[in-house]
Amino acid sequence: MLTVFSEAHRLHYGIELKDGLIARSFENPQRAETVLARVRATGLGDVIGERQYDRSHYVGAHSDRYVRFLETAWDEWSATGRTHDALPLVWPVRNLRDDIEPAFIDGKLGYYAMDAGSPIAAHTWEAVRASANVALTGMDVISAGARGAFALCRPPGHHAAHEYMGGYCYLNNAAIAAQRGLMQGAERVAVLDVDFHHGNGTQDIFYDRADAMFVSLHGDPSVSFPYFSGFADEQGSGDGLGFNANYPLPKGTDWLRYRDALADAGRRLAAYAPDVLVVSLGVDTFEGDPISHFALTTGDFVRLGEAIAVLGMPTLFVMEGGYMVDEIGTNAVNVLMGFEGRVG
Ligand SMILES: [Zn+2]
């Protein structure tokens, strides 16, 4: 299986507001490097760099004005004399006005963010754009006929919605890739999200569409980030009604419980019969993950890959979360080895 990787991810490593403190982000460059090292150590396949794509490939999954915000945010922030990472401070919740885009960068940051987990620094946009281009390159590999490919994206993308960033995410790599699959001739695409956290951004982007199904297994949002999305009664709207499926699972979920939900998700996907499957591959479902609370073991990730392979769909794996850095490489590549029918 081909892996797509960009060294530009190293340009981005920010701060986050967590546990009442500002600290270095759990989402750090070593994550991608550990996965890359494991790809090479196992001989999974060749590693290629990303192709270049212009901003028009991001618009669709995202609004034009949101992409414009990401392109200009650092310049507007630093023009005020600040040299540290930009984070939002105020958000347009419930009855506050959300119909007027603020003119000043401090307002824009809150307008286009769901939380204080996606810092913007001088080179963030370069890394974000490269990560989306890694996913787009991966989709081109699939569209050219490959059975599977691995987009080793960083930063991740599945919390980024049509018009907001959050949860370490800026552009939604999986949705951007799925959108490209449709443009390249697929009639239907599906995204299966196996990250511990609900892929609220991907759900938001495809919620009212019938040409893209979104299926997510994740920690129960009543006790897990992102808290305000991911409940089982979110089933799509308009043309998209019936093409969104959430499987919120309790704390401590192990492989036996996970496997049952995955089997049900697989039946939905098989009935939909997409031309292309995108897997949002987060391995923060691992028992040792520092910010999540499922109990999958390293060996279980091989089973996960095998279960995805049984669906028999051309499959692009897009890297999302996973914060136990020592094990992220083994766990992520075990999914890919399972998919390929190789012992992890
Ligand atoms: Zn996650």
Residues whose N, C-alpha, C, O or C-beta is under 5 A from the ligand:
A	BS01	ZN	D195 F196 H197 G282 D284 G321
